Amino acid sequence: MSRLTEMVQDAKTIAILGHVRPDGDCIGSCLAACNYLLEQCPEKTVHVYLEKPAEKFSYLKNFDKISQDARSGIVYDLCICLDSGDKSRLGDFEGYLEQARHSICLDHHVTNRGYAEENIIRPDASSTCEVLFDSFEEEKISTAVAECLYTGVIHDTNVFKNNNTSPHTMEMAGKLMAKGIPFGKIIDETFFRKTYVQNQILGRALLESISFMDGKCIFAAVRQRDMAFYGAVSSDLDGIVEQLRVTDGVICAIFLHETENHVFKVSMRSNSLLDVSKVASYFGGGGHVRAAGCTMNGSVHDVINNLSIHIAEQICPEPETEL
């Protein structure tokens, strides 16, 4: 019996939380946990709290039950935190964790130091959905739960292309497919398909991208005025940093999204050599060795210049001085 199952047994009311600006793994893991618990323990009260997720994930069971109410006043027996490397990343819903009688965090971010009462942190896992899969009883995973788990895995592995994909990840994916999920449709409709606006803003970002460090790095920035011009929302920016990453010769790709005047959400991806989680951690962020992010203040040039110092330390370390 997993530690998660043990803690659920002793709880009547359960809150499930994920990180701000929820992505596929965050949404998938939260709804996978919700659906699994409701199916196995229908007598329990289970609520999911997330910022408004992208509509493309609406095929997931109980998507319409996700709440944005940060002040319901409910004190839960158990708070389950998923895919959030730091409690501040829970955003406005952090209060549910602070007030809950018990808490558990399941995550795969290497920068997670464990902020809940119980912590299951597996940096070797492809996704939080993989951590959850290993915490569930496989024979009890329904098709609805499998859809949630598969969604999270494909989004955090870039459809099984990233280095975090392991033989166990592929074995798990096969078991989820055997549950009868429409795996091809899930990949097409949530990962590859883009709206006209998304294609427009992707094109703008690529057109204005700039390479530096002799082509080893590349960055692009989308400012508030660009978002307003295209009528775009933050979810329309999905995939831009990944497209930058596959530029020939690039080791590190950086994408900046201006959320407030001179405040940028920074997303970084690396192909080899570079541990971007170390760079992000220096600026108060976190993530994985090959994918990480943070929030920084200043102009675009300020942000890139500050990041460059720490990137260069890994890409171009100073030679050892001979004694």
Protein Blocks (a to p, Z undefined) as FASTA:
>chain_A
ZZklmmmmmpcbdcddddehiafklmmmmmmmmmmmmmmmmmbccddddddddfklmmpg
hklmpccbfbnopacfbdcdehiabfklnmmmlmmmmmpmbdcdddfbfklgojafbdcd
dfkbmbfklmmmmmpcfklpcfklmmmmmmmmmmmnogolamklcfklmmmmmmmmmnop
afklmmmmmmmpccfklmmmmmmmmmmpcceehhlaccddddfklmmmnopafklmgokl
mmmmmpghiabdcddddfbghiacdddddfbhpafklmmmmnopacdfkbccdddeddfk
lmmmmmmmmmmmmmmccddddZZ
